[in-house]
Amino acid sequence: MARRQVSHMDRRQVLKLLGAVAAAGATGGAAGCGSNVPGTTMEQPSGRSITIGLVSPAVGPYRKIGDDITKGFKLYLDDHNQLLGRHRVTLVTADEGASAQTAVAAVSGLLEKSPIALAGLANPQTLGDVATEIDKRKVPLVTTAVAPPTLTNKLFVWRVSQVEGEAGRALAPYARGVGPKSFILREPGATANIEAEEFAAAFADLGGRVVGDTTGATGFGARMQQAVNSGAETIFASVTGANAMAVLQAYRARVSGAKLIGPGSLTETVDLTKMGALPNNVYTSMYYAPDLENEENRRFVSSYHKRNGVQPSTYAMAAYDSASVLDKALRLLGDDLTPAALNRAFSLLGQMESPRGIWAFNINRTPQQKWFLRRLRKDGQVPANLIDADLAVLS
């Protein structure tokens, strides 16, 4: 698999990226119009209605991500008077289910309701089949969770989250700075394997050495002990859900020296409030954290916490951003409220302001964005993934 290079942010890059806010113009600032969010102006509806489809899983291993997607997308609508691009939204929803077959069926059912666009999807392994259907029907899909790197020829699929492998690549320089040896612990599955392989390759490019690599969904205590015995300074864990909880518990019980690192799924696909004492020295790479210092994020976190009583996950933020992207693109359309016109408008958006900071779609319809190192710790009494350092800009 071809790997893209990690480019570290120096001061000039940061200033250039932040300076791009001015270039956003109407596309960056228009999303605040027609809003219930404090500090933004009200706007009259256009008098026209559009249908948007939202697909997310209510069952299966991606259920928690699906719940976050639904909450994030609906929050944007609630904060903006159920308007996108000044048009009244009829939101139709479908359960993604736990397989590619159920996801395709859900998307096909939504497409029969003549939406101008779809959003959502949690399972990256469903996107290949779904994207084929989307391109055939020529209705844009804005995806909200990790996606495969193989969809660059799907002209109607726009990814607002991340591409498989980016989290692993972003973490490699940090791991090498901690020490020259790392141990990989992964669960079965394509996404886990891609993240682990991209981490290992980037780590090796920097002169690091992987001293052990295990795959499985059981025996995490013994595998963690194996990592300790290897002398690794970091343990890269590519796991989600119940497996992630088991890894965190095994790490807390058996490890006192090596740092536990991994993609954001290591800590964002579990209920951290059920862990009791948090393990020390757990770090994840992600393009968002709830303590990011920008006005868009302050408004989003406040609104999300008020509605749900918890801090937002990255998945909730990406869903909120998917609605924001639709809002911005719809504002570029005149009377031609068609899926084809909307799809063309996405390519005109340029730099966008977001709770994650400034980002933009690249030529492959995936985000160019900044990645962060986050440390798991308490924010008051609440477990949280809080910013520890900048990692890279990936595109």
JOPERA-V261757 format. One record per pair of residues at least 24 apart in sequence whose C-alpha atoms are under 6 Angstrom apart, sorted by sequence separation. I is the first residue (numbers start at 1). GAP is how many residues later the second one is. D is the distance in whole Angstrom. If there is no record, write none. Layout:
# JOPERA-V261757
i: (I:I)
gap: (GAP:GAP)
d: (D:D)
This chain:
# JOPERA-V261757
i: (117:119:120:234:238:369:233:234:235:236:237:240:369:100:104:234:235:236:240:288:368:168:172:181:183:220:239:252:368:180:181:182:183:185:187:188:241:165:169:181:182:183:184:185:186:187:221:240:241:165:168:169:172:187:168:172:165:169:58:49:51:53:55:57:59:60:48:49:50:51:52:53:54:55:56:57:46:49:51:53:55:56:57:45:46:55:37:45:36:35:36:183:35:34:192:183:182:181:182:184:186:181:182:183:184:185:186:187:182:186:179:296:297:296:52:51:54:56:51:52:53:54:55:56:52:54:55:288:287:287:286:287:286:285:285:284:284:283:283:282:282:167:167:161:144:144:139:140:158:159:152:116:85:84:72:76:85:69:73:85:68:69:72:73:68:72:69:73:27:28:28:24:24:9:8:7:7)
gap: (24:24:24:24:24:24:25:25:25:25:25:25:25:26:26:26:26:26:26:26:26:27:27:27:27:27:27:27:27:28:28:28:28:28:28:28:28:29:29:29:29:29:29:29:29:29:29:29:29:30:30:30:30:30:31:31:33:33:37:38:38:38:38:38:38:38:39:39:39:39:39:39:39:39:39:39:40:40:40:40:40:40:40:41:41:41:42:42:43:44:44:44:45:46:46:49:50:51:51:51:51:52:52:52:52:52:52:52:53:53:54:58:58:59:63:64:64:64:65:65:65:65:65:65:66:66:66:68:83:84:85:85:86:87:88:89:90:91:92:93:94:96:118:157:174:175:200:203:207:207:212:223:242:243:244:244:245:246:246:246:247:247:247:247:248:248:250:250:301:324:325:327:328:383:384:385:386)
d: (6:6:5:5:6:5:5:5:5:5:5:5:6:4:5:6:6:5:6:6:6:5:6:6:6:6:6:5:4:5:5:5:6:6:5:6:5:5:6:6:6:5:5:5:5:5:5:6:5:4:6:5:6:5:4:5:5:6:6:5:6:6:6:5:6:5:5:5:5:5:5:5:5:5:5:4:5:6:6:6:6:5:5:5:5:6:6:6:5:6:6:6:4:6:5:6:5:5:6:6:6:6:5:5:5:5:5:5:6:6:6:6:4:5:5:5:6:6:6:5:4:5:5:5:6:6:6:5:6:4:6:6:5:6:5:6:5:5:5:6:6:5:6:6:5:5:5:6:5:5:5:5:5:4:4:6:5:6:5:5:6:5:5:5:5:5:5:6:6:5:5:5:6:6:4:6:6)
